[in-house]
Every structure is written in structure tokens, then in C-alpha cells.
Amino acid sequence: MNLDRAVMAFAGIMVLVSVVLAYAVSPLWMWLTVFVGLNLFQASLTGFCPAAWLFKLLGVPAGQHFK
């Protein structure tokens, strides 16, 4: 798995977890989905993604978009 796929998988998992938590615990968990969406949007504009930075530190190999 490369860095690009790891970031997309992480974002997808976070969205799914927030939906489950919003349904099971509190609707306020939907703010996690908003945060993930805003982070993806800012990463598309700036090229900086905190999740990509973290995965890079953990040794995940670079992909095409995040290096």
C-alpha cells in the first residue's frame, strides 16, 4: 500500500466511523465527517495533508500525489 491509498483508506474509515458513532452515540459525531471533508479539501488546494505526513513518518512508501 502506498501513501496515496493509505490516506484515502484512512479518510474513508474515519467517515464510516463517524457515521456509525453519529447513529449509535450522538449526532454531534457528524462533525468528524465535516473535519475530514474540510481536511481533504484543504489538502487538494495546498498539497499538505497531516495524515500523509503521519503515514510518511510511519514508513509508508510514497505514492504519486503525496511524496
Secondary structure by P-SEA (a helix, b strand, c coil): ccaaaaaaaaaaaaaaaaaaaaaccccccaaaaaaaaaaaaaaaaccccaaaaaaaaaccccccccc
